[in-house]
Amino acid sequence: MKPERIFAPVLLFAAAAWPATIGSSGMATYLSYDAYTGKNDLTQPIFYATPNPVVYGHGPYPVAIWVPGTFELSFDPLSLLFLTEMANRGFLAATVQYPNQELWQTCNAYTTRASAIFNTASTTSAITAVCSLPGASCSKGVVTSGISQGGIIAILARNYAPQVKATYALDAGAMNQLGLNLGSCMAKSNTALPANRLVIVNGQADPSFGSQSATQAASGITCPAGSTQCWSADGSGAGWYLVQNSEVTGGQAGHCYIDKKNVCNDNFDPNWLPPATSNWSLKPNLDWLATFGTRRVFSPTGK
């Protein structure tokens, strides 16, 4: 019999320095897809935080779910940043761990993981566990976000969870590092999330998703060749942005454009980190996500 493998760094999570502005925090579990067995039988943790009840009342709250990228943890600085930021916008915010130790994936890998996390018809999925938490109200809406592999999974969420209202994806598109076409799962015609509820932000030097074609194909919103940002004509605020090398501190807007010098170490670029307000920065995109994708205020130049 295969021994149960549970990735549950409970003590590390409990010891995290949470700001006083949030309410409570805790941990749940779900059954993730396990490539070794080909089944959803791998116990994985979900970390979550609730809003400050003095500000937002005692709930129930809408739900925001973060999916970390390849090799990343659901309690690392980026995941905890998302939890804090979305809890401070009135959401029960959760981050979901899953097997993410493979550098390259095909559509089958993305969809099996996405289904295990977001399939509302499954009693063992992460979204079922999150929606069952005290204070969670998925009927009020679910928003998703993620980076890299997690960004693709976040975009696929609506395929399995009709409650998903909007998605903000970082480092995601319709092409991967091997140059494989991911159109069978990531072309807009194959994702259930409406184009006017999706924002994708990639770095122009990202070897995986840094082209207009890879970004635009996943977004479903198109602009003339050579565009570096493209927003929905309906004013929803949805669309995509290619971060230029000149906009980041290290001068290289690659796959980890959110980090200083693009070294993927969670040493966040101040041009991305709040309170930065450029179109590609974290704050305006989470502000948009918190509206369920119904409005956005931005400048045509991205400044």
Backbone as CSV, one residue per row, in Angstrom:
resi,resn,N_x,N_y,N_z,CA_x,CA_y,CA_z,C_x,C_y,C_z
1,MET,0.856,-1.200,0.000,0.000,0.000,0.000,0.889,1.245,0.000
2,LYS,0.505,2.199,-0.816,1.276,3.439,-0.879,1.092,4.231,0.406
3,PRO,2.182,4.635,1.102,2.018,5.436,2.306,1.446,6.802,1.953
4,GLU,0.622,7.326,2.842,0.054,8.657,2.606,1.157,9.696,2.674
5,ARG,1.186,10.557,1.686,2.171,11.642,1.659,1.422,12.950,1.816
6,ILE,1.637,13.636,2.885,0.948,14.898,3.117,1.970,16.002,3.294
7,PHE,1.823,17.030,2.522,2.709,18.190,2.610,1.998,19.214,3.474
8,ALA,2.336,19.244,4.750,1.592,20.098,5.675,2.531,20.813,6.630
9,PRO,3.150,21.907,6.199,4.065,22.656,7.063,3.289,23.534,8.038
10,VAL,2.520,22.878,8.922,1.590,23.590,9.790,2.313,24.566,10.699
11,LEU,3.432,24.138,11.280,4.126,25.001,12.228,4.687,26.240,11.548
12,LEU,5.225,26.060,10.344,5.750,27.208,9.616,4.636,28.189,9.293
13,PHE,3.490,27.669,8.905,2.373,28.545,8.574,1.880,29.272,9.811
14,ALA,1.779,28.536,10.912,1.286,29.146,12.140,2.223,30.227,12.638
15,ALA,3.509,30.084,12.318,4.487,31.047,12.803,4.618,32.260,11.896
16,ALA,3.920,32.260,10.768,4.023,33.376,9.831,3.566,34.661,10.487
17,ALA,4.214,35.748,10.159,3.894,37.041,10.747,2.712,37.649,9.999
18,TRP,1.518,37.485,10.542,0.329,38.008,9.892,0.077,39.433,10.345
19,PRO,-0.312,40.306,9.433,-0.624,41.673,9.826,-1.890,41.715,10.660
20,ALA,-2.012,42.726,11.490,-3.170,42.842,12.364,-4.440,43.165,11.592
21,THR,-4.316,43.504,10.322,-5.481,43.927,9.546,-6.355,42.769,9.107
22,ILE,-5.865,41.523,9.157,-6.710,40.401,8.761,-7.449,39.853,9.968
23,GLY,-8.381,38.932,9.702,-9.123,38.315,10.787,-8.405,37.087,11.293
24,SER,-8.899,35.900,10.943,-8.296,34.654,11.401,-7.575,33.967,10.253
25,SER,-6.809,32.926,10.581,-6.134,32.115,9.567,-6.210,30.661,9.987
26,GLY,-6.055,29.765,9.038,-6.141,28.354,9.359,-5.703,27.490,8.199
27,MET,-5.898,26.163,8.341,-5.496,25.213,7.328,-6.569,24.147,7.154
28,ALA,-6.767,23.740,5.898,-7.636,22.612,5.569,-6.850,21.697,4.634
29,THR,-7.450,20.621,4.170,-6.785,19.718,3.228,-7.770,19.304,2.140
30,TYR,-7.211,18.794,1.055,-8.009,18.231,-0.019,-7.206,17.109,-0.653
31,LEU,-7.799,16.387,-1.602,-7.106,15.313,-2.292,-6.703,15.784,-3.689
32,SER,-5.410,15.970,-3.876,-4.858,16.450,-5.129,-4.600,15.292,-6.088
33,TYR,-4.435,15.654,-7.362,-4.049,14.652,-8.350,-2.624,14.185,-8.081
34,ASP,-2.421,12.890,-8.123,-1.112,12.288,-7.899,-0.679,11.556,-9.169
35,ALA,0.357,12.066,-9.811,0.822,11.460,-11.067,1.330,10.037,-10.857
36,TYR,1.719,9.687,-9.628,2.215,8.338,-9.368,1.099,7.306,-9.422
37,THR,-0.092,7.694,-9.011,-1.213,6.761,-8.981,-2.222,7.030,-10.089
38,GLY,-2.160,8.232,-10.669,-3.145,8.617,-11.669,-4.511,8.906,-11.067
39,LYS,-4.551,9.156,-9.752,-5.814,9.397,-9.065,-5.719,10.663,-8.213
40,ASN,-6.871,11.160,-7.802,-6.916,12.273,-6.853,-6.896,11.696,-5.440
41,ASP,-5.707,11.287,-5.001,-5.606,10.620,-3.707,-4.426,11.111,-2.876
42,LEU,-3.903,12.290,-3.205,-2.748,12.835,-2.504,-3.189,13.990,-1.612
43,THR,-3.097,13.803,-0.317,-3.524,14.836,0.625,-2.579,16.034,0.569
44,GLN,-3.147,17.216,0.350,-2.375,18.448,0.252,-3.050,19.550,1.076
45,PRO,-2.267,20.519,1.538,-2.842,21.548,2.407,-3.423,22.732,1.647
46,ILE,-4.378,23.361,2.288,-4.945,24.642,1.867,-4.783,25.591,3.050
47,PHE,-4.125,26.712,2.828,-4.012,27.726,3.860,-4.972,28.856,3.542
48,TYR,-5.566,29.441,4.575,-6.552,30.478,4.310,-6.532,31.557,5.392
49,ALA,-7.063,32.709,5.024,-7.183,33.833,5.943,-8.510,34.526,5.683
50,THR,-9.113,35.064,6.738,-10.378,35.779,6.613,-10.154,37.270,6.826
51,PRO,-11.094,38.090,6.350,-10.951,39.541,6.543,-11.106,39.950,8.006
52,ASN,-10.711,41.161,8.277,-10.909,41.745,9.599,-12.405,41.980,9.799
53,PRO,-13.028,41.330,10.777,-14.474,41.473,10.944,-14.895,42.875,11.367
54,VAL,-13.976,43.636,11.952,-14.302,45.016,12.314,-14.573,45.841,11.066
55,VAL,-13.869,45.507,9.991,-14.005,46.242,8.730,-15.081,45.629,7.844
56,TYR,-15.110,44.287,7.738,-15.961,43.612,6.760,-17.095,42.800,7.389
57,GLY,-17.272,42.885,8.685,-18.291,42.085,9.329,-17.825,40.646,9.497
58,HIS,-18.721,39.793,9.938,-18.360,38.412,10.264,-18.656,37.437,9.129
59,GLY,-18.907,37.951,7.950,-19.121,37.089,6.802,-20.563,36.646,6.686
60,PRO,-20.821,35.714,5.764,-19.818,35.020,4.946,-19.234,35.921,3.863
61,TYR,-18.033,35.533,3.378,-17.270,36.345,2.451,-17.140,35.650,1.086
62,PRO,-16.989,36.446,0.024,-16.594,35.844,-1.252,-15.212,35.221,-1.118
63,VAL,-14.816,34.411,-2.073,-13.610,33.597,-1.954,-12.599,33.957,-3.039
64,ALA,-11.333,34.039,-2.654,-10.230,34.228,-3.595,-9.248,33.074,-3.404
65,ILE,-8.832,32.454,-4.497,-7.935,31.294,-4.423,-6.677,31.570,-5.232
66,TRP,-5.526,31.379,-4.595,-4.213,31.545,-5.230,-3.604,30.173,-5.496
67,VAL,-3.020,30.010,-6.709,-2.348,28.763,-7.072,-0.875,29.080,-7.331
68,PRO,0.049,28.586,-6.506,1.468,28.898,-6.694,2.034,28.243,-7.950
69,GLY,3.201,28.715,-8.360,3.836,28.212,-9.571,4.697,26.987,-9.318
70,THR,5.382,26.545,-10.359,6.237,25.367,-10.282,7.302,25.546,-9.213
71,PHE,7.468,24.537,-8.366,8.418,24.498,-7.250,8.049,25.442,-6.104
72,GLU,6.952,26.186,-6.213,6.600,27.148,-5.174,5.666,26.517,-4.149
73,LEU,5.610,27.147,-2.979,4.840,26.626,-1.859,3.632,27.503,-1.570
74,SER,2.621,26.891,-1.009,1.390,27.621,-0.712,1.496,28.460,0.553
75,PHE,2.675,28.466,1.175,2.872,29.344,2.339,4.132,30.198,2.163
76,ASP,4.642,30.321,0.926,5.835,31.131,0.703,5.457,32.613,0.687
77,PRO,6.437,33.527,0.601,6.116,34.963,0.683,5.106,35.432,-0.354
78,LEU,5.162,34.897,-1.563,4.215,35.322,-2.591,2.805,34.853,-2.258
79,SER,2.662,33.616,-1.822,1.343,33.097,-1.449,0.768,33.869,-0.265
80,LEU,1.603,34.144,0.741,1.121,34.879,1.906,0.785,36.317,1.559
81,LEU,1.515,36.887,0.603,1.184,38.238,0.135,-0.210,38.257,-0.481
82,PHE,-0.505,37.277,-1.336,-1.833,37.205,-1.940,-2.909,37.030,-0.866
83,LEU,-2.675,36.125,0.080,-3.649,35.913,1.150,-3.953,37.219,1.874
84,THR,-2.906,37.921,2.255,-3.085,39.159,3.013,-3.799,40.217,2.185
85,GLU,-3.365,40.398,0.936,-3.944,41.432,0.090,-5.430,41.174,-0.181
86,MET,-5.795,39.942,-0.442,-7.195,39.654,-0.750,-8.058,39.621,0.508
87,ALA,-7.514,39.167,1.629,-8.262,39.266,2.884,-8.530,40.728,3.216
88,ASN,-7.572,41.580,2.915,-7.747,43.009,3.166,-8.680,43.677,2.157
89,ARG,-9.121,42.937,1.172,-10.145,43.422,0.238,-11.497,42.761,0.497
90,GLY,-11.629,42.057,1.601,-12.916,41.507,1.998,-13.196,40.092,1.564
91,PHE,-12.159,39.350,1.179,-12.329,37.976,0.717,-11.809,36.983,1.758
92,LEU,-12.445,35.824,1.826,-11.779,34.687,2.433,-10.773,34.210,1.386
93,ALA,-9.505,34.364,1.682,-8.444,34.082,0.707,-7.770,32.768,1.054
94,ALA,-7.520,31.950,0.036,-6.918,30.631,0.243,-5.800,30.409,-0.767
95,THR,-4.800,29.644,-0.363,-3.754,29.192,-1.279,-3.714,27.671,-1.243
96,VAL,-3.497,27.069,-2.398,-3.645,25.621,-2.563,-2.323,25.001,-2.991
97,GLN,-1.844,24.025,-2.237,-0.663,23.265,-2.647,-1.087,22.123,-3.568
98,TYR,-0.201,21.747,-4.476,-0.445,20.634,-5.385,0.905,20.123,-5.863
99,PRO,1.019,18.932,-6.445,2.307,18.447,-6.940,2.783,19.336,-8.093
100,ASN,3.823,20.106,-7.866,4.270,21.079,-8.866,5.789,21.012,-9.055
101,GLN,6.330,19.810,-8.968,7.779,19.638,-9.041,8.280,19.278,-10.435
102,GLU,7.397,19.292,-11.433,7.817,19.017,-12.802,8.011,20.340,-13.534
103,LEU,9.162,20.498,-14.182,9.479,21.773,-14.813,8.601,22.048,-16.026
104,TRP,8.266,21.013,-16.799,7.471,21.194,-18.013,6.210,20.356,-17.937
105,GLN,5.135,20.910,-18.454,3.858,20.212,-18.434,3.187,20.286,-19.792
106,THR,2.332,19.323,-20.054,1.456,19.337,-21.217,0.049,19.707,-20.748
107,CYS,-0.852,19.854,-21.677,-2.228,20.180,-21.306,-2.835,19.132,-20.377
108,ASN,-2.498,17.878,-20.569,-3.048,16.845,-19.697,-2.633,17.066,-18.248
109,ALA,-1.383,17.470,-18.036,-0.914,17.736,-16.676,-1.645,18.921,-16.067
110,TYR,-1.834,19.968,-16.857,-2.532,21.147,-16.344,-3.984,20.831,-16.007
111,THR,-4.665,20.128,-16.893,-6.092,19.907,-16.683,-6.377,18.936,-15.541
112,THR,-5.534,17.918,-15.377,-5.765,16.997,-14.253,-5.570,17.707,-12.923
113,ARG,-4.583,18.578,-12.834,-4.373,19.340,-11.604,-5.495,20.350,-11.379
114,ALA,-5.889,21.027,-12.453,-6.961,22.011,-12.334,-8.267,21.364,-11.897
115,SER,-8.570,20.199,-12.437,-9.796,19.503,-12.064,-9.777,19.103,-10.595
116,ALA,-8.638,18.591,-10.115,-8.545,18.174,-8.718,-8.737,19.357,-7.774
117,ILE,-8.294,20.526,-8.207,-8.411,21.711,-7.362,-9.799,22.337,-7.459
118,PHE,-10.359,22.427,-8.673,-11.531,23.278,-8.880,-12.821,22.558,-9.244
119,ASN,-12.824,21.254,-9.315,-14.047,20.554,-9.714,-15.083,20.604,-8.585
120,THR,-16.118,21.408,-8.775,-17.133,21.545,-7.736,-17.996,20.299,-7.590
121,ALA,-17.965,19.408,-8.580,-18.739,18.173,-8.489,-18.058,17.119,-7.628
122,SER,-16.800,17.367,-7.256,-16.036,16.412,-6.455,-16.083,16.792,-4.980
123,THR,-16.328,15.813,-4.138,-16.358,16.072,-2.691,-14.957,16.220,-2.108
124,THR,-13.932,15.851,-2.885,-12.565,15.886,-2.359,-11.729,17.028,-2.939
125,SER,-12.323,17.884,-3.779,-11.556,18.959,-4.419,-11.243,20.087,-3.446
126,ALA,-10.272,20.893,-3.833,-9.889,22.024,-2.995,-11.011,23.045,-2.896
127,ILE,-11.692,23.306,-4.006,-12.742,24.319,-3.955,-13.910,23.864,-3.087
128,THR,-14.203,22.570,-3.077,-15.244,22.060,-2.183,-14.852,22.266,-0.731
129,ALA,-13.573,22.008,-0.428,-13.093,22.221,0.937,-13.154,23.692,1.318
130,VAL,-12.736,24.579,0.406,-12.740,26.014,0.705,-14.165,26.527,0.867
131,CYS,-15.048,26.122,-0.019,-16.429,26.593,0.060,-17.139,26.102,1.318
132,SER,-16.608,25.061,1.942,-17.196,24.516,3.166,-16.647,25.179,4.425
133,LEU,-15.654,26.045,4.274,-15.052,26.693,5.442,-16.042,27.660,6.087
134,PRO,-16.017,27.763,7.411,-16.843,28.778,8.063,-16.447,30.173,7.559
135,GLY,-17.420,30.946,7.180,-17.137,32.288,6.691,-17.017,32.385,5.191
136,ALA,-16.961,31.246,4.483,-16.852,31.269,3.023,-18.238,31.239,2.394
137,SER,-18.419,32.049,1.355,-19.660,32.024,0.587,-19.310,32.027,-0.887
138,CYS,-19.147,30.843,-1.455,-18.818,30.754,-2.872,-19.973,31.209,-3.750
139,SER,-21.183,31.241,-3.207,-22.315,31.764,-3.963,-22.176,33.263,-4.201
140,LYS,-21.350,33.932,-3.398,-21.073,35.348,-3.616,-20.003,35.554,-4.678
141,GLY,-19.402,34.466,-5.110,-18.407,34.549,-6.163,-17.048,34.065,-5.722
142,VAL,-16.315,33.502,-6.685,-14.945,33.035,-6.481,-14.072,33.719,-7.530
143,VAL,-12.931,34.221,-7.106,-11.938,34.741,-8.048,-10.666,33.942,-7.868
144,THR,-9.887,33.822,-8.941,-8.675,33.016,-8.886,-7.485,33.815,-9.391
145,SER,-6.313,33.405,-8.932,-5.069,34.010,-9.397,-3.960,32.989,-9.227
146,GLY,-2.888,33.155,-9.979,-1.768,32.243,-9.875,-0.648,32.697,-10.783
147,ILE,0.493,32.062,-10.627,1.671,32.430,-11.397,2.261,31.200,-12.075
148,SER,2.688,31.359,-13.325,3.330,30.299,-14.088,2.361,29.115,-14.231
149,GLN,2.783,27.906,-13.845,1.865,26.770,-13.891,0.583,27.084,-13.124
150,GLY,0.741,27.769,-11.985,-0.431,28.152,-11.204,-1.322,29.145,-11.916
151,GLY,-0.726,30.015,-12.753,-1.526,30.944,-13.528,-2.378,30.234,-14.559
152,ILE,-1.816,29.220,-15.205,-2.585,28.434,-16.173,-3.724,27.699,-15.475
153,ILE,-3.431,27.094,-14.322,-4.472,26.392,-13.572,-5.568,27.361,-13.140
154,ALA,-5.172,28.578,-12.748,-6.162,29.581,-12.341,-7.079,29.949,-13.499
155,ILE,-6.522,30.046,-14.715,-7.343,30.337,-15.899,-8.304,29.194,-16.194
156,LEU,-7.846,27.961,-15.985,-8.682,26.782,-16.258,-9.770,26.564,-15.205
157,ALA,-9.707,27.289,-14.097,-10.613,27.035,-12.977,-12.079,27.070,-13.382
158,ARG,-12.452,28.044,-14.220,-13.860,28.202,-14.595,-14.363,26.995,-15.395
159,ASN,-13.467,26.223,-16.025,-13.889,25.009,-16.724,-14.531,24.003,-15.781
160,TYR,-14.177,24.089,-14.505,-14.634,23.109,-13.521,-15.488,23.723,-12.418
161,ALA,-15.458,25.058,-12.303,-16.178,25.732,-11.223,-16.921,26.942,-11.788
162,PRO,-18.217,26.822,-12.049,-18.959,27.940,-12.635,-19.050,29.159,-11.736
163,GLN,-18.714,29.007,-10.440,-18.739,30.146,-9.525,-17.597,31.132,-9.773
164,VAL,-16.579,30.705,-10.531,-15.422,31.579,-10.767,-15.851,32.752,-11.637
165,LYS,-15.637,33.958,-11.108,-16.094,35.173,-11.784,-14.992,35.891,-12.545
166,ALA,-13.747,35.786,-12.107,-12.660,36.513,-12.766,-11.332,35.897,-12.363
167,THR,-10.317,36.111,-13.215,-8.989,35.549,-12.975,-7.921,36.569,-13.351
168,TYR,-6.898,36.665,-12.504,-5.697,37.457,-12.762,-4.531,36.480,-12.792
169,ALA,-3.939,36.296,-13.977,-2.873,35.307,-14.154,-1.554,35.998,-14.470
170,LEU,-0.492,35.522,-13.850,0.855,36.022,-14.083,1.670,34.914,-14.755
171,ASP,2.482,35.286,-15.731,3.369,34.321,-16.396,2.586,33.131,-16.954
172,ALA,1.598,33.401,-17.764,0.766,32.328,-18.307,0.406,32.641,-19.753
173,GLY,0.248,31.597,-20.557,-0.122,31.806,-21.950,-0.347,30.488,-22.658
174,ALA,-0.314,30.537,-23.975,-0.612,29.360,-24.784,0.641,28.722,-25.374
175,MET,1.768,28.871,-24.699,3.022,28.260,-25.142,3.838,27.958,-23.884
176,ASN,4.567,26.842,-23.868,5.399,26.576,-22.697,6.877,26.545,-23.071
177,GLN,7.730,26.228,-22.089,9.165,26.328,-22.278,9.699,25.454,-23.402
178,LEU,9.033,24.355,-23.670,9.482,23.451,-24.720,9.035,23.902,-26.105
179,GLY,8.273,24.979,-26.152,7.742,25.420,-27.427,6.525,24.626,-27.856
180,LEU,5.961,23.829,-26.950,4.780,23.048,-27.277,3.547,23.938,-27.317
181,ASN,2.687,23.714,-28.268,1.460,24.470,-28.383,0.461,23.968,-27.341
182,LEU,0.015,24.866,-26.473,-0.951,24.514,-25.436,-2.371,24.909,-25.835
183,GLY,-2.580,25.098,-27.119,-3.876,25.558,-27.581,-5.022,24.628,-27.238
184,SER,-4.751,23.327,-27.122,-5.844,22.394,-26.849,-6.462,22.610,-25.478
185,CYS,-5.758,23.293,-24.584,-6.351,23.621,-23.287,-6.375,25.116,-23.020
186,MET,-5.430,25.881,-23.615,-5.286,27.285,-23.243,-5.753,28.277,-24.300
187,ALA,-6.033,27.845,-25.516,-6.650,28.765,-26.472,-7.978,29.231,-25.897
188,LYS,-8.330,30.479,-26.143,-9.515,31.036,-25.487,-10.767,30.224,-25.778
189,SER,-10.837,29.628,-26.945,-12.015,28.825,-27.277,-12.147,27.583,-26.404
190,ASN,-11.073,27.218,-25.707,-11.091,26.016,-24.870,-11.141,26.324,-23.380
191,THR,-11.267,27.581,-23.023,-11.402,27.949,-21.610,-12.755,28.601,-21.395
192,ALA,-13.406,28.247,-20.289,-14.784,28.680,-20.049,-14.878,30.107,-19.531
193,LEU,-13.812,30.629,-18.981,-13.842,31.987,-18.440,-14.008,32.999,-19.574
194,PRO,-14.991,33.878,-19.507,-15.140,34.880,-20.561,-13.905,35.771,-20.671
195,ALA,-13.599,36.192,-21.882,-12.421,37.031,-22.099,-12.491,38.325,-21.309
196,ASN,-13.687,38.843,-21.055,-13.797,40.103,-20.328,-13.786,39.924,-18.813
197,ARG,-13.375,38.732,-18.375,-13.162,38.490,-16.943,-11.750,37.951,-16.679
198,LEU,-10.845,38.205,-17.600,-9.495,37.654,-17.481,-8.445,38.731,-17.726
199,VAL,-7.463,38.808,-16.837,-6.278,39.646,-17.029,-5.044,38.751,-16.989
200,ILE,-4.175,38.884,-17.991,-2.906,38.159,-18.037,-1.783,39.177,-18.125
201,VAL,-0.777,39.023,-17.267,0.392,39.908,-17.300,1.645,39.057,-17.426
202,ASN,2.379,39.245,-18.517,3.620,38.519,-18.772,4.770,39.491,-18.985
203,GLY,5.987,39.006,-18.779,7.168,39.808,-19.065,7.609,39.610,-20.507
204,GLN,8.062,40.692,-21.161,8.412,40.589,-22.572,9.593,39.663,-22.828
205,ALA,10.457,39.459,-21.812,11.627,38.596,-21.975,11.381,37.182,-21.453
206,ASP,10.145,36.864,-21.128,9.798,35.515,-20.662,9.921,34.542,-21.837
207,PRO,10.826,33.553,-21.762,10.979,32.622,-22.884,9.767,31.722,-23.079
208,SER,8.926,31.628,-22.058,7.748,30.776,-22.165,6.552,31.510,-22.749
209,PHE,6.214,32.655,-22.155,4.945,33.304,-22.476,5.106,34.779,-22.853
210,GLY,6.313,35.213,-23.152,6.568,36.630,-23.337,6.218,37.213,-24.685
211,SER,5.616,36.459,-25.569,5.249,36.987,-26.881,3.804,37.469,-26.879
212,GLN,3.517,38.383,-27.774,2.134,38.840,-27.926,1.231,37.687,-28.335
213,SER,1.705,36.840,-29.219,0.863,35.750,-29.715,0.506,34.765,-28.610
214,ALA,1.479,34.396,-27.764,1.206,33.437,-26.687,0.256,34.025,-25.658
215,THR,0.430,35.308,-25.362,-0.415,35.973,-24.374,-1.814,36.200,-24.925
216,GLN,-1.885,36.713,-26.134,-3.153,37.069,-26.767,-4.024,35.851,-27.020
217,ALA,-3.405,34.734,-27.392,-4.180,33.523,-27.675,-4.912,33.020,-26.439
218,ALA,-4.282,33.175,-25.271,-4.930,32.751,-24.031,-5.948,33.775,-23.550
219,SER,-5.687,35.043,-23.843,-6.570,36.114,-23.387,-7.879,36.156,-24.162
220,GLY,-7.789,36.064,-25.477,-8.975,36.201,-26.312,-9.266,37.635,-26.698
221,ILE,-8.475,38.579,-26.204,-8.617,39.991,-26.571,-7.419,40.365,-27.428
222,THR,-7.675,40.882,-28.614,-6.605,41.107,-29.581,-6.406,42.586,-29.865
223,CYS,-5.153,42.929,-30.172,-4.763,44.279,-30.541,-3.765,44.198,-31.692
224,PRO,-3.463,45.320,-32.351,-2.523,45.295,-33.473,-1.163,44.736,-33.074
225,ALA,-0.475,44.144,-34.038,0.866,43.605,-33.791,1.769,44.690,-33.221
226,GLY,2.569,44.305,-32.245,3.472,45.244,-31.602,2.916,45.902,-30.358
227,SER,1.658,45.611,-30.025,1.059,46.179,-28.811,1.726,45.588,-27.574
228,THR,1.856,46.395,-26.550,2.411,45.902,-25.286,1.346,45.806,-24.202
229,GLN,0.167,46.357,-24.448,-0.973,46.147,-23.564,-2.234,46.244,-24.403
230,CYS,-3.271,45.543,-23.963,-4.483,45.432,-24.773,-5.657,45.212,-23.837
231,TRP,-6.629,46.136,-23.853,-7.729,46.080,-22.907,-9.059,45.936,-23.639
232,SER,-9.980,45.255,-23.013,-11.275,44.986,-23.614,-12.001,46.291,-23.950
233,ALA,-12.593,46.325,-25.128,-13.308,47.519,-25.572,-14.582,47.765,-24.775
234,ASP,-15.037,46.772,-24.009,-16.284,46.953,-23.267,-16.089,47.675,-21.941
235,GLY,-14.836,48.057,-21.635,-14.567,48.784,-20.403,-14.529,47.929,-19.161
236,SER,-14.535,46.614,-19.335,-14.513,45.704,-18.181,-13.184,45.733,-17.448
237,GLY,-12.126,46.215,-18.113,-10.803,46.200,-17.511,-10.039,44.925,-17.753
238,ALA,-10.653,43.974,-18.460,-9.959,42.734,-18.793,-8.986,42.975,-19.943
239,GLY,-8.020,42.086,-20.075,-7.064,42.199,-21.166,-5.716,41.648,-20.783
240,TRP,-4.664,42.170,-21.430,-3.332,41.643,-21.155,-2.291,42.748,-21.223
241,TYR,-1.141,42.451,-20.618,-0.045,43.418,-20.539,1.272,42.668,-20.681
242,LEU,2.146,43.162,-21.538,3.513,42.648,-21.644,4.445,43.658,-20.972
243,VAL,4.973,43.274,-19.832,5.865,44.163,-19.084,7.161,44.350,-19.867
244,GLN,7.549,45.586,-20.058,8.753,45.887,-20.812,9.995,45.846,-19.919
245,ASN,11.124,45.508,-20.506,12.365,45.435,-19.737,12.655,46.746,-19.011
246,SER,12.308,47.849,-19.632,12.578,49.158,-19.036,11.720,49.452,-17.815
247,GLU,10.679,48.653,-17.583,9.754,48.917,-16.486,10.141,48.226,-15.188
248,VAL,11.066,47.266,-15.257,11.429,46.513,-14.058,12.777,46.973,-13.538
249,THR,12.985,46.788,-12.259,14.187,47.295,-11.598,15.455,46.695,-12.179
250,GLY,15.434,45.401,-12.481,16.642,44.740,-12.967,16.868,44.857,-14.454
251,GLY,15.930,45.456,-15.189,16.097,45.643,-16.616,15.808,44.422,-17.458
252,GLN,15.244,43.350,-16.862,14.942,42.124,-17.599,13.592,41.604,-17.133
253,ALA,12.563,41.812,-17.948,11.213,41.381,-17.587,11.002,39.953,-18.062
254,GLY,11.594,39.006,-17.349,11.523,37.606,-17.721,10.390,36.884,-17.020
255,HIS,10.571,35.588,-16.828,9.507,34.774,-16.240,9.224,35.162,-14.798
256,CYS,10.191,35.737,-14.115,9.993,36.219,-12.738,10.092,37.739,-12.702
257,TYR,9.367,38.385,-13.586,9.445,39.846,-13.667,9.022,40.533,-12.376
258,ILE,8.283,39.830,-11.517,7.835,40.446,-10.262,8.952,40.574,-9.239
259,ASP,10.083,39.908,-9.479,11.205,39.943,-8.542,12.318,40.857,-9.036
260,LYS,13.031,41.465,-8.098,14.196,42.263,-8.460,15.196,41.393,-9.212
261,LYS,15.720,41.914,-10.294,16.738,41.243,-11.100,16.263,39.919,-11.680
262,ASN,14.932,39.651,-11.596,14.363,38.499,-12.276,15.024,37.181,-11.867
263,VAL,15.199,36.996,-10.551,15.887,35.786,-10.088,14.970,34.839,-9.312
264,CYS,13.678,35.070,-9.311,12.702,34.135,-8.730,12.990,33.819,-7.267
265,ASN,13.213,34.871,-6.465,13.558,34.643,-5.061,12.613,35.348,-4.095
266,ASP,11.471,35.814,-4.572,10.488,36.518,-3.745,11.045,37.798,-3.139
267,ASN,12.089,38.348,-3.747,12.563,39.688,-3.397,11.888,40.638,-4.384
268,PHE,10.679,41.064,-4.041,9.766,41.655,-5.008,10.234,43.011,-5.527
269,ASP,10.009,43.210,-6.808,10.322,44.476,-7.466,9.389,45.556,-6.921
270,PRO,9.930,46.678,-6.440,9.054,47.740,-5.916,8.127,48.328,-6.969
271,ASN,8.456,48.156,-8.248,7.558,48.639,-9.301,6.331,47.747,-9.469
272,TRP,6.395,46.540,-8.896,5.249,45.623,-8.911,4.527,45.607,-7.579
273,LEU,5.267,45.691,-6.510,4.723,45.546,-5.157,3.885,46.765,-4.773
274,PRO,2.785,46.568,-4.032,2.044,47.735,-3.532,2.966,48.643,-2.715
275,PRO,2.825,49.959,-2.883,1.670,50.656,-3.476,1.811,51.022,-4.946
276,ALA,2.722,50.379,-5.696,2.896,50.700,-7.116,1.560,50.581,-7.854
277,THR,1.335,51.458,-8.812,0.026,51.531,-9.465,0.082,51.423,-10.989
278,SER,1.201,50.957,-11.558,1.221,50.745,-13.004,0.236,49.644,-13.376
279,ASN,-0.177,49.622,-14.630,-1.158,48.622,-15.068,-0.707,47.196,-14.801
280,TRP,0.608,46.946,-14.771,1.108,45.586,-14.557,1.382,45.292,-13.094
281,SER,1.244,46.283,-12.234,1.566,46.103,-10.817,0.490,45.293,-10.094
282,LEU,0.847,44.792,-8.919,-0.061,43.923,-8.174,-1.319,44.644,-7.719
283,LYS,-1.177,45.826,-7.143,-2.325,46.502,-6.526,-3.484,46.735,-7.491
284,PRO,-3.269,47.376,-8.642,-4.431,47.611,-9.515,-5.068,46.330,-10.033
285,ASN,-4.281,45.286,-10.202,-4.852,44.030,-10.679,-5.650,43.309,-9.607
286,LEU,-5.210,43.378,-8.357,-6.015,42.809,-7.284,-7.242,43.678,-7.009
287,ASP,-7.095,44.998,-7.170,-8.266,45.861,-7.052,-9.311,45.485,-8.102
288,TRP,-8.844,45.222,-9.325,-9.762,44.784,-10.383,-10.380,43.433,-10.039
289,LEU,-9.551,42.501,-9.580,-10.044,41.169,-9.247,-11.117,41.251,-8.167
290,ALA,-10.946,42.165,-7.236,-11.893,42.296,-6.131,-13.245,42.845,-6.570
291,THR,-13.337,43.367,-7.773,-14.633,43.800,-8.292,-15.330,42.695,-9.075
292,PHE,-14.740,41.489,-9.069,-15.217,40.357,-9.875,-15.072,40.652,-11.364
293,GLY,-14.217,41.574,-11.709,-13.948,41.842,-13.116,-14.954,42.744,-13.784
294,THR,-15.680,43.539,-13.019,-16.720,44.365,-13.634,-16.253,45.779,-13.964
295,ARG,-15.143,46.227,-13.424,-14.675,47.565,-13.766,-13.178,47.649,-13.481
296,ARG,-12.560,48.628,-14.066,-11.125,48.857,-13.870,-10.811,50.294,-14.269
297,VAL,-9.946,50.933,-13.518,-9.473,52.263,-13.872,-8.004,52.134,-14.204
298,PHE,-7.625,52.524,-15.406,-6.226,52.394,-15.801,-5.892,53.512,-16.777
299,SER,-4.599,53.731,-16.975,-4.166,54.752,-17.922,-3.760,54.090,-19.228
300,PRO,-3.964,54.774,-20.348,-3.584,54.178,-21.643,-2.112,53.858,-21.764
301,THR,-1.262,54.557,-21.003,0.180,54.354,-21.119,0.704,53.312,-20.162
302,GLY,-0.098,52.926,-19.180,0.362,51.943,-18.194,1.127,52.540,-17.053
303,LYS,1.196,53.868,-16.960,1.921,54.528,-15.874,0.958,55.000,-14.796
